[in-house]
Amino acid sequence: MMSRGGAKAASSLLKAARPRLFSTATTSTIRSMSHETSHLLRPAVADLASPSGMSGWIWTTRAPAMGGVRFASTVTLGEKTTTTDANPKKAENESSTGGDAGGNKGGKGIASYWGVEPSKITKEDGTEWKWNCFRPWETYKADLTIDLSKHHVPTTFLDRLAYWTVKSLRWPTDLFFQRRYGCRAMMLETVAAVPGMVGGMLLHCKSLRRFEQSGGWIKALLEEAENERMHLMTFMEVAKPKWYERALVITVQGVFFNAYFLGYLISPKFAHRMVGYLEEEAIHSYTEFLKELDKGNIENVPAPAIAIDYWRLPADATLRDVVMVVRADEAHHRDVNHFASDIHYQGRELKEAPAPIGYH
């Protein structure tokens, strides 16, 4: 039990700390507080000593090397504890937005007490890596030799339902976008990036509920979703969506996400089969895109910088090269989802078959 002297010391400490605990305190004021109360802590440590080895379990905590404490506001890493700036408010704002964190406006990054610093990454040639949305080890060269003509012939009722569901979705898309394939690709990717995320999320929750591994399928499906999102980030550089197209994306995504979520809960075999057919339609759309480029109806502009780095394309790559690698990605996603559906049709679970992680 804490002695009367220990209780008195604790009471004094709380009185001294109360105004600082509930306000934004600078590092210097926190340090001065620790010096003011340090003489009160030593008797408390001695009084807390016990045969069970619990001496000083709370009061012996020292301030971190950076000078802050757990309830301090964010500070610049390595900053001095005193400030001579005539405008203390300006100095405080500058201290909370320290060095460059990669992409922060004004050239200033965000420094934190927690010490989470942005890592400086370079490319193979030694130049600085400029993308925060993906890293060099996530880039790859697309396999353009993949068979684009493969098609799963629907045989069961669920297969036919999945097939005609996708076909019915193609009609309004053709009507709305017609031959504006840049905008069409952008809209397609906002939908195509949803299934992998939904499937990965549901498998993740299932793995937690059942205390079992997923065979790598969580990562494979989330990898697919991320790849589709990178397609969108690329086409955003080529086709600038109008306000009504953005509104359409919000509507379609809201409807499709919830519909696919329910569909996956009811029948994963149907959900994966539908995505397989959706990817087959994507291959067809990108093939038509290439035909328009070859005819000169769409300008073959230089490839966006993000595409060159993500797919490791040559520096003089064009939009046609981008469409080629995106179409190859869609063909790989087609294979993965038809494969996943086949596993379920055989009465097995996805975890029983190794996931095709990194299958590009």
PEPEGI-V383808 format. One record per pair of residues at least 24 apart in sequence whose C-alpha atoms are under 6 Angstrom apart, sorted by the first residue. I is the first residue (numbers start at 0). J is the second residue. If there is no record, write none. Layout:
I_J + I_J
This chain:
5_43 + 8_39 + 26_67 + 27_80 + 73_111 + 73_112 + 74_111 + 74_112 + 75_110 + 138_309 + 138_310 + 139_310 + 140_310 + 140_311 + 141_324 + 143_327 + 157_269 + 161_273 + 165_277 + 180_288 + 181_238 + 182_238 + 185_231 + 185_234 + 188_227 + 188_231 + 192_224 + 192_227 + 192_228 + 195_220 + 195_221 + 195_223 + 195_224 + 196_221 + 196_224 + 213_350 + 214_350 + 214_353 + 215_354 + 216_354 + 219_356 + 268_340 + 268_343 + 271_336 + 271_340 + 272_337 + 272_340 + 275_333 + 275_336 + 275_337 + 278_329 + 278_333 + 282_326 + 285_326 + 328_359 + 331_359
